[in-house]
Amino acid sequence: MRSTRSGGFTLLEVLVATVIMAIAVTALLSGLSGAVRNASRLRDHDRVAQLARLRMNELLVDPGLPRNASLDGRFDGPIAGTLDAGWQALVTPFSTPPAPAPQMPALDRVVLQVWWNDGGNRHTFTLEGYKEHILVADDIAAAAAQ
C-alpha cells in the first residue's frame, strides 16, 4: 500500500511560520517608531536653527539695537508652526578704537540664546555674532566712565 501525501503544510508548520512573521513585524514596527521619533526631533532642531539664523540676521542689521540691555521674545505664528520656542539676546561692546571719537566705527558682540520645549524638555543653544557700531558722544562718555 502506498500512502498518498498532498503537497500542503501541516498545522504545526503554519503556526511556526506565523510566530516567526509576528516577531519580524514587531521588530520592524519598533524600529520604525524610533525612526519617526528621531525624524521629529531633527525637524524641530532644524526649524529652531533656521529661526535662530533669522533672528540673528535681524539683530545684526538693526541700527537702533540697544547696547548692554537684554532683549527677549518668542517665535510665534506661522513662522514657528507648532513649536514652543523663544530667544534672548545681549549686545555688548566688544572692541573700540584706542582714541574713540564720534563717527568712528566700533565692534559690538551679539549673543543670542534660543530655547525650545520638546515634550516637557527644554533645549537651548547659543549663537554669537559681531556687528559694526558707529560711535556717538554718549558711547564715548560711557566708555570713559568704565
N, CA and C atoms as an extended XYZ file, in Angstrom:
438
Properties=species:S:1:pos:R:3:atomname:S:1:resname:S:1:resid:I:1 pbc="F F F"
N         0.824       -1.173        0.000 N   MET     1
C         0.000        0.000        0.000 CA  MET     1
C         0.878        1.249        0.000 C   MET     1
N         0.537        2.102       -0.839 N   ARG     2
C         1.224        3.381       -0.903 CA  ARG     2
C         0.405        4.452       -0.197 C   ARG     2
N         1.117        5.308        0.544 N   SER     3
C         0.388        6.431        1.147 CA  SER     3
C         0.478        7.624        0.205 C   SER     3
N        -0.571        8.262        0.071 N   THR     4
C        -0.590        9.449       -0.785 CA  THR     4
C        -0.540       10.683        0.121 C   THR     4
N         0.381       11.535       -0.192 N   ARG     5
C         0.545       12.756        0.625 CA  ARG     5
C         0.304       13.953       -0.275 C   ARG     5
N        -0.528       14.834        0.175 N   SER     6
C        -0.771       16.047       -0.619 CA  SER     6
C         0.369       17.028       -0.374 C   SER     6
N         0.507       17.994       -1.229 N   GLY     7
C         1.632       18.925       -1.146 CA  GLY     7
C         1.389       20.101       -0.219 C   GLY     7
N         0.515       20.031        0.765 N   GLY     8
C         0.204       21.146        1.656 CA  GLY     8
C         1.118       21.181        2.874 C   GLY     8
N         0.844       22.138        3.780 N   PHE     9
C         1.614       22.297        5.010 CA  PHE     9
C         0.820       21.742        6.173 C   PHE     9
N         1.552       21.308        7.186 N   THR    10
C         0.873       20.838        8.395 CA  THR    10
C         0.519       22.038        9.271 C   THR    10
N        -0.349       21.832       10.210 N   LEU    11
C        -0.774       22.895       11.114 CA  LEU    11
C         0.413       23.424       11.919 C   LEU    11
N         1.294       22.559       12.339 N   LEU    12
C         2.469       22.967       13.104 CA  LEU    12
C         3.366       23.878       12.268 C   LEU    12
N         3.564       23.573       11.020 N   GLU    13
C         4.399       24.414       10.150 CA  GLU    13
C         3.777       25.802        9.957 C   GLU    13
N         2.474       25.860        9.827 N   VAL    14
C         1.786       27.142        9.662 CA  VAL    14
C         1.919       27.971       10.934 C   VAL    14
N         1.785       27.349       12.117 N   LEU    15
C         1.919       28.075       13.385 CA  LEU    15
C         3.336       28.609       13.567 C   LEU    15
N         4.344       27.822       13.257 N   VAL    16
C         5.739       28.269       13.386 CA  VAL    16
C         5.998       29.447       12.439 C   VAL    16
N         5.523       29.361       11.213 N   ALA    17
C         5.703       30.454       10.258 CA  ALA    17
C         4.993       31.726       10.733 C   ALA    17
N         3.819       31.586       11.321 N   THR    18
C         3.069       32.739       11.830 CA  THR    18
C         3.809       33.407       12.981 C   THR    18
N         4.374       32.611       13.897 N   VAL    19
C         5.134       33.170       15.022 CA  VAL    19
C         6.368       33.902       14.517 C   VAL    19
N         7.069       33.337       13.568 N   ILE    20
C         8.269       33.992       13.012 CA  ILE    20
C         7.892       35.316       12.347 C   ILE    20
N         6.803       35.332       11.592 N   MET    21
C         6.355       36.566       10.947 CA  MET    21
C         5.930       37.606       11.981 C   MET    21
N         5.279       37.185       13.065 N   ALA    22
C         4.857       38.121       14.113 CA  ALA    22
C         6.069       38.773       14.772 C   ALA    22
N         7.117       37.999       15.037 N   ILE    23
C         8.338       38.544       15.636 CA  ILE    23
C         8.990       39.543       14.675 C   ILE    23
N         9.053       39.205       13.395 N   ALA    24
C         9.665       40.097       12.408 CA  ALA    24
C         8.876       41.397       12.269 C   ALA    24
N         7.552       41.333       12.236 N   VAL    25
C         6.729       42.531       12.104 CA  VAL    25
C         6.859       43.412       13.346 C   VAL    25
N         6.904       42.810       14.533 N   THR    26
C         7.073       43.575       15.771 CA  THR    26
C         8.406       44.314       15.769 C   THR    26
N         9.473       43.641       15.385 N   ALA    27
C        10.786       44.292       15.332 CA  ALA    27
C        10.788       45.426       14.313 C   ALA    27
N        10.163       45.219       13.191 N   LEU    28
C        10.101       46.248       12.153 CA  LEU    28
C         9.329       47.467       12.635 C   LEU    28
N         8.198       47.270       13.289 N   LEU    29
C         7.399       48.390       13.770 CA  LEU    29
C         8.102       49.165       14.884 C   LEU    29
N         8.801       48.475       15.776 N   SER    30
C         9.519       49.199       16.831 CA  SER    30
C        10.657       50.017       16.241 C   SER    30
N        11.337       49.494       15.248 N   GLY    31
C        12.379       50.267       14.580 CA  GLY    31
C        11.813       51.461       13.833 C   GLY    31
N        10.657       51.302       13.252 N   LEU    32
C        10.005       52.383       12.525 CA  LEU    32
C         9.561       53.498       13.465 C   LEU    32
N         9.035       53.145       14.619 N   SER    33
C         8.605       54.177       15.570 CA  SER    33
C         9.800       54.968       16.089 C   SER    33
N        10.932       54.311       16.303 N   GLY    34
C        12.147       55.023       16.712 CA  GLY    34
C        12.626       55.975       15.630 C   GLY    34
N        12.533       55.559       14.387 N   ALA    35
C        12.941       56.425       13.274 CA  ALA    35
C        12.030       57.641       13.166 C   ALA    35
N        10.746       57.459       13.411 N   VAL    36
C         9.799       58.583       13.364 CA  VAL    36
C        10.107       59.578       14.482 C   VAL    36
N        10.416       59.084       15.686 N   ARG    37
C        10.779       59.974       16.798 CA  ARG    37
C        12.037       60.768       16.471 C   ARG    37
N        13.049       60.101       15.918 N   ASN    38
C        14.288       60.795       15.553 CA  ASN    38
C        14.035       61.837       14.472 C   ASN    38
N        13.209       61.517       13.502 N   ALA    39
C        12.899       62.474       12.437 CA  ALA    39
C        12.176       63.692       13.008 C   ALA    39
N        11.310       63.495       13.974 N   SER    40
C        10.593       64.607       14.596 CA  SER    40
C        11.569       65.513       15.354 C   SER    40
N        12.488       64.913       16.106 N   ARG    41
C        13.485       65.711       16.830 CA  ARG    41
C        14.372       66.488       15.867 C   ARG    41
N        14.798       65.857       14.796 N   LEU    42
C        15.633       66.540       13.810 CA  LEU    42
C        14.876       67.672       13.120 C   LEU    42
N        13.605       67.459       12.832 N   ARG    43
C        12.791       68.508       12.217 CA  ARG    43
C        12.700       69.717       13.144 C   ARG    43
N        12.442       69.486       14.433 N   ASP    44
C        12.353       70.590       15.387 CA  ASP    44
C        13.686       71.319       15.506 C   ASP    44
N        14.781       70.574       15.590 N   HIS    45
C        16.100       71.199       15.714 CA  HIS    45
C        16.421       72.021       14.469 C   HIS    45
N        16.099       71.516       13.310 N   ASP    46
C        16.343       72.243       12.071 CA  ASP    46
C        15.502       73.512       12.015 C   ASP    46
N        14.247       73.430       12.425 N   ARG    47
C        13.379       74.610       12.430 CA  ARG    47
C        13.917       75.657       13.400 C   ARG    47
N        14.369       75.234       14.582 N   VAL    48
C        14.908       76.182       15.556 CA  VAL    48
C        16.193       76.816       15.022 C   VAL    48
N        17.035       76.048       14.362 N   ALA    49
C        18.258       76.610       13.786 CA  ALA    49
C        17.927       77.670       12.735 C   ALA    49
N        16.916       77.428       11.928 N   GLN    50
C        16.507       78.424       10.938 CA  GLN    50
C        15.931       79.669       11.605 C   GLN    50
N        15.135       79.476       12.651 N   LEU    51
C        14.595       80.619       13.390 CA  LEU    51
C        15.716       81.428       14.041 C   LEU    51
N        16.719       80.739       14.579 N   ALA    52
C        17.850       81.418       15.213 CA  ALA    52
C        18.635       82.235       14.188 C   ALA    52
N        18.890       81.652       13.024 N   ARG    53
C        19.596       82.401       11.975 CA  ARG    53
C        18.807       83.641       11.561 C   ARG    53
N        17.498       83.484       11.426 N   LEU    54
C        16.649       84.611       11.058 CA  LEU    54
C        16.722       85.715       12.107 C   LEU    54
N        16.592       85.343       13.382 N   ARG    55
C        16.633       86.340       14.462 CA  ARG    55
C        18.013       86.991       14.540 C   ARG    55
N        19.087       86.212       14.387 N   MET    56
C        20.432       86.779       14.447 CA  MET    56
C        20.638       87.774       13.301 C   MET    56
N        20.173       87.439       12.109 N   ASN    57
C        20.303       88.368       10.986 CA  ASN    57
C        19.551       89.667       11.258 C   ASN    57
N        18.356       89.555       11.844 N   GLU    58
C        17.598       90.758       12.179 CA  GLU    58
C        18.331       91.609       13.216 C   GLU    58
N        18.936       90.957       14.203 N   LEU    59
C        19.676       91.695       15.226 CA  LEU    59
C        20.912       92.368       14.639 C   LEU    59
N        21.597       91.688       13.739 N   LEU    60
C        22.838       92.231       13.182 CA  LEU    60
C        22.601       93.432       12.268 C   LEU    60
N        21.449       93.518       11.635 N   VAL    61
C        21.202       94.650       10.735 CA  VAL    61
C        20.412       95.776       11.385 C   VAL    61
N        19.988       95.610       12.611 N   ASP    62
C        19.205       96.639       13.302 CA  ASP    62
C        20.136       97.743       13.808 C   ASP    62
N        20.060       98.955       13.224 N   PRO    63
C        20.971      100.020       13.666 CA  PRO    63
C        20.604      100.596       15.038 C   PRO    63
N        19.365      100.452       15.463 N   GLY    64
C        18.938      101.007       16.741 CA  GLY    64
C        18.957      100.024       17.884 C   GLY    64
N        19.713       98.968       17.747 N   LEU    65
C        19.757       97.927       18.772 CA  LEU    65
C        20.391       98.468       20.053 C   LEU    65
N        19.691       98.389       21.198 N   PRO    66
C        20.268       98.921       22.434 CA  PRO    66
C        21.449       98.064       22.903 C   PRO    66
N        22.445       98.743       23.428 N   ARG    67
C        23.633       98.044       23.932 CA  ARG    67
C        23.499       97.842       25.430 C   ARG    67
N        24.087       96.765       25.927 N   ASN    68
C        24.090       96.418       27.355 CA  ASN    68
C        22.677       96.272       27.918 C   ASN    68
N        21.771       95.793       27.098 N   ALA    69
C        20.401       95.543       27.542 CA  ALA    69
C        19.983       94.173       27.021 C   ALA    69
N        19.294       93.439       27.864 N   SER    70
C        18.830       92.119       27.466 CA  SER    70
C        17.532       92.250       26.677 C   SER    70
N        17.464       91.560       25.546 N   LEU    71
C        16.272       91.531       24.712 CA  LEU    71
C        15.764       90.107       24.687 C   LEU    71
N        14.456       89.936       24.625 N   ASP    72
C        13.922       88.577       24.520 CA  ASP    72
C        12.595       88.594       23.801 C   ASP    72
N        12.172       87.418       23.401 N   GLY    73
C        10.908       87.291       22.705 CA  GLY    73
C        10.594       85.835       22.426 C   GLY    73
N         9.463       85.633       21.776 N   ARG    74
C         9.027       84.276       21.404 CA  ARG    74
C         8.871       84.222       19.898 C   ARG    74
N         9.062       83.042       19.363 N   PHE    75
C         8.786       82.802       17.954 CA  PHE    75
C         7.329       82.384       17.857 C   PHE    75
N         6.523       83.222       17.242 N   ASP    76
C         5.085       82.970       17.194 CA  ASP    76
C         4.604       82.802       15.762 C   ASP    76
N         3.335       82.452       15.673 N   GLY    77
C         2.644       82.467       14.399 CA  GLY    77
C         3.094       81.410       13.417 C   GLY    77
N         2.893       81.711       12.152 N   PRO    78
C         3.174       80.711       11.119 CA  PRO    78
C         4.667       80.403       10.972 C   PRO    78
N         5.506       81.307       11.439 N   ILE    79
C         6.940       81.086       11.278 CA  ILE    79
C         7.446       79.950       12.172 C   ILE    79
N         6.851       79.770       13.342 N   ALA    80
C         7.300       78.733       14.272 CA  ALA    80
C         6.473       77.460       14.169 C   ALA    80
N         5.335       77.530       13.519 N   GLY    81
C         4.483       76.347       13.439 CA  GLY    81
C         3.951       75.990       14.816 C   GLY    81
N         4.029       74.731       15.154 N   THR    82
C         3.521       74.265       16.447 CA  THR    82
C         4.609       74.250       17.517 C   THR    82
N         5.788       74.719       17.178 N   LEU    83
C         6.938       74.678       18.079 CA  LEU    83
C         6.837       75.776       19.135 C   LEU    83
N         7.040       75.435       20.398 N   ASP    84
C         7.086       76.391       21.500 CA  ASP    84
C         8.540       76.812       21.666 C   ASP    84
N         8.886       78.008       21.142 N   ALA    85
C        10.286       78.437       21.131 CA  ALA    85
C        10.391       79.929       21.376 C   ALA    85
N        11.555       80.344       21.864 N   GLY    86
C        11.801       81.759       22.120 CA  GLY    86
C        13.289       82.056       22.069 C   GLY    86
N        13.648       83.294       22.369 N   TRP    87
C        15.037       83.724       22.274 CA  TRP    87
C        15.341       84.796       23.307 C   TRP    87
N        16.637       84.960       23.577 N   GLN    88
C        17.127       86.022       24.441 CA  GLN    88
C        18.454       86.487       23.866 C   GLN    88
N        18.636       87.803       23.788 N   ALA    89
C        19.852       88.352       23.179 CA  ALA    89
C        20.453       89.411       24.087 C   ALA    89
N        21.773       89.549       23.972 N   LEU    90
C        22.510       90.576       24.700 CA  LEU    90
C        23.548       91.159       23.754 C   LEU    90
N        23.554       92.488       23.647 N   VAL    91
C        24.516       93.193       22.796 CA  VAL    91
C        25.461       93.955       23.713 C   VAL    91
N        26.743       93.688       23.599 N   THR    92
C        27.742       94.346       24.434 CA  THR    92
C        28.872       94.889       23.557 C   THR    92
N        29.527       95.969       24.014 N   PRO    93
C        30.677       96.466       23.260 CA  PRO    93
C        31.782       95.413       23.263 C   PRO    93
N        32.416       95.223       22.125 N   PHE    94
C        33.483       94.235       22.028 CA  PHE    94
C        34.837       94.902       21.828 C   PHE    94
N        34.891       95.841       20.905 N   SER    95
C        36.155       96.492       20.611 CA  SER    95
C        35.897       97.937       20.219 C   SER    95
N        36.654       98.845       20.828 N   THR    96
C        36.579      100.258       20.462 CA  THR    96
C        37.977      100.729       20.063 C   THR    96
N        38.061      101.780       19.276 N   PRO    97
C        39.375      102.297       18.895 CA  PRO    97
C        40.135      102.807       20.124 C   PRO    97
N        41.471      102.873       20.036 N   PRO    98
C        42.255      103.347       21.192 CA  PRO    98
C        41.907      104.781       21.598 C   PRO    98
N        41.639      105.631       20.640 N   ALA    99
C        41.243      107.011       20.927 CA  ALA    99
C        39.877      107.232       20.292 C   ALA    99
N        38.803      106.820       20.974 N   PRO   100
C        37.487      106.904       20.351 CA  PRO   100
C        37.034      108.350       20.139 C   PRO   100
N        36.369      108.544       19.018 N   ALA   101
C        35.797      109.841       18.686 CA  ALA   101
C        34.454      109.583       18.005 C   ALA   101
N        33.549      110.559       18.045 N   PRO   102
C        32.265      110.363       17.365 CA  PRO   102
C        32.465      110.041       15.883 C   PRO   102
N        31.575      109.220       15.372 N   GLN   103
C        31.547      108.765       13.980 CA  GLN   103
C        32.639      107.746       13.643 C   GLN   103
N        33.365      107.250       14.636 N   MET   104
C        34.347      106.185       14.400 CA  MET   104
C        33.653      104.834       14.575 C   MET   104
N        34.074      103.830       13.826 N   PRO   105
C        33.441      102.509       13.982 CA  PRO   105
C        33.982      101.763       15.200 C   PRO   105
N        33.104      101.012       15.816 N   ALA   106
C        33.459      100.115       16.918 CA  ALA   106
C        32.768       98.785       16.634 C   ALA   106
N        33.140       97.772       17.398 N   LEU   107
C        32.587       96.441       17.171 CA  LEU   107
C        31.782       96.002       18.389 C   LEU   107
N        30.542       95.545       18.148 N   ASP   108
C        29.675       95.030       19.204 CA  ASP   108
C        29.556       93.513       19.064 C   ASP   108
N        29.413       92.849       20.206 N   ARG   109
C        29.206       91.391       20.232 CA  ARG   109
C        27.729       91.131       20.511 C   ARG   109
N        27.123       90.278       19.692 N   VAL   110
C        25.715       89.907       19.861 CA  VAL   110
C        25.668       88.426       20.241 C   VAL   110
N        25.129       88.133       21.420 N   VAL   111
C        24.977       86.749       21.881 CA  VAL   111
C        23.487       86.435       21.893 C   VAL   111
N        23.107       85.420       21.133 N   LEU   112
C        21.709       85.024       21.005 CA  LEU   112
C        21.547       83.614       21.546 C   LEU   112
N        20.685       83.469       22.526 N   GLN   113
C        20.369       82.140       23.061 CA  GLN   113
C        18.940       81.803       22.643 C   GLN   113
N        18.786       80.664       21.997 N   VAL   114
C        17.486       80.209       21.519 CA  VAL   114
C        17.073       78.995       22.337 C   VAL   114
N        15.814       78.944       22.736 N   TRP   115
C        15.304       77.798       23.502 CA  TRP   115
C        14.044       77.266       22.833 C   TRP   115
N        13.771       76.000       23.076 N   TRP   116
C        12.517       75.390       22.635 CA  TRP   116
C        12.170       74.239       23.548 C   TRP   116
N        10.871       73.981       23.681 N   ASN   117
C        10.373       72.891       24.518 CA  ASN   117
C         9.995       71.723       23.635 C   ASN   117
N        10.411       70.550       24.071 N   ASP   118
C        10.140       69.323       23.316 CA  ASP   118
C         9.643       68.273       24.298 C   ASP   118
N         8.351       68.105       24.376 N   GLY   119
C         7.787       67.085       25.257 CA  GLY   119
C         8.135       67.292       26.719 C   GLY   119
N         8.136       68.534       27.186 N   GLY   120
C         8.450       68.810       28.580 CA  GLY   120
C         9.929       69.053       28.833 C   GLY   120
N        10.785       68.806       27.862 N   ASN   121
C        12.223       69.065       27.998 CA  ASN   121
C        12.565       70.383       27.312 C   ASN   121
N        13.353       71.196       27.996 N   ARG   122
C        13.771       72.482       27.426 CA  ARG   122
C        15.179       72.343       26.869 C   ARG   122
N        15.331       72.717       25.604 N   HIS   123
C        16.622       72.656       24.924 CA  HIS   123
C        17.061       74.078       24.589 C   HIS   123
N        18.359       74.328       24.607 N   THR   124
C        18.889       75.647       24.252 CA  THR   124
C        20.158       75.492       23.427 C   THR   124
N        20.442       76.512       22.650 N   PHE   125
C        21.759       76.655       22.050 CA  PHE   125
C        22.036       78.127       21.836 C   PHE   125
N        23.308       78.469       21.673 N   THR   126
C        23.746       79.857       21.638 CA  THR   126
C        24.466       80.159       20.335 C   THR   126
N        24.176       81.326       19.792 N   LEU   127
C        24.877       81.838       18.618 CA  LEU   127
C        25.566       83.143       19.000 C   LEU   127
N        26.702       83.424       18.376 N   GLU   128
C        27.393       84.692       18.569 CA  GLU   128
C        27.597       85.353       17.227 C   GLU   128
N        27.536       86.660       17.227 N   GLY   129
C        27.804       87.428       16.020 CA  GLY   129
C        28.397       88.763       16.410 C   GLY   129
N        28.955       89.438       15.437 N   TYR   130
C        29.584       90.738       15.665 CA  TYR   130
C        29.052       91.719       14.644 C   TYR   130
N        28.840       92.953       15.076 N   LYS   131
C        28.325       93.974       14.173 CA  LYS   131
C        29.053       95.282       14.413 C   LYS   131
N        29.126       96.059       13.351 N   GLU   132
C        29.771       97.359       13.444 CA  GLU   132
C        28.815       98.350       14.093 C   GLU   132
N        29.381       99.232       14.879 N   HIS   133
C        28.598      100.256       15.568 CA  HIS   133
C        29.332      101.579       15.381 C   HIS   133
N        28.635      102.588       14.945 N   ILE   134
C        29.231      103.915       14.792 CA  ILE   134
C        29.091      104.650       16.119 C   ILE   134
N        30.227      105.092       16.661 N   LEU   135
C        30.241      105.724       17.979 CA  LEU   135
C        29.564      107.089       17.951 C   LEU   135
N        28.854      107.364       19.033 N   VAL   136
C        28.287      108.691       19.280 CA  VAL   136
C        28.861      109.193       20.590 C   VAL   136
N        28.608      110.444       20.913 N   ALA   137
C        29.191      111.050       22.113 CA  ALA   137
C        28.816      110.281       23.384 C   ALA   137
N        27.588      109.771       23.466 N   ASP   138
C        27.153      109.007       24.652 CA  ASP   138
C        27.979      107.721       24.823 C   ASP   138
N        28.330      107.076       23.715 N   ASP   139
C        29.145      105.855       23.785 CA  ASP   139
C        30.526      106.162       24.344 C   ASP   139
N        31.097      107.261       23.933 N   ILE   140
C        32.442      107.632       24.376 CA  ILE   140
C        32.414      107.992       25.855 C   ILE   140
N        31.370      108.687       26.298 N   ALA   141
C        31.246      109.042       27.717 CA  ALA   141
C        31.056      107.782       28.553 C   ALA   141
N        30.264      106.826       28.070 N   ALA   142
C        30.052      105.578       28.804 CA  ALA   142
C        31.334      104.759       28.880 C   ALA   142
N        32.126      104.753       27.808 N   ALA   143
C        33.392      104.009       27.809 CA  ALA   143
C        34.385      104.658       28.754 C   ALA   143
N        34.392      105.978       28.837 N   ALA   144
C        35.307      106.679       29.739 CA  ALA   144
C        34.932      106.442       31.195 C   ALA   144
N        33.655      106.272       31.466 N   ALA   145
C        33.194      106.038       32.843 CA  ALA   145
C        33.601      104.663       33.330 C   ALA   145
N        33.817      103.717       32.410 N   GLN   146
C        34.183      102.370       32.825 CA  GLN   146
C        35.603      102.331       33.072 C   GLN   146
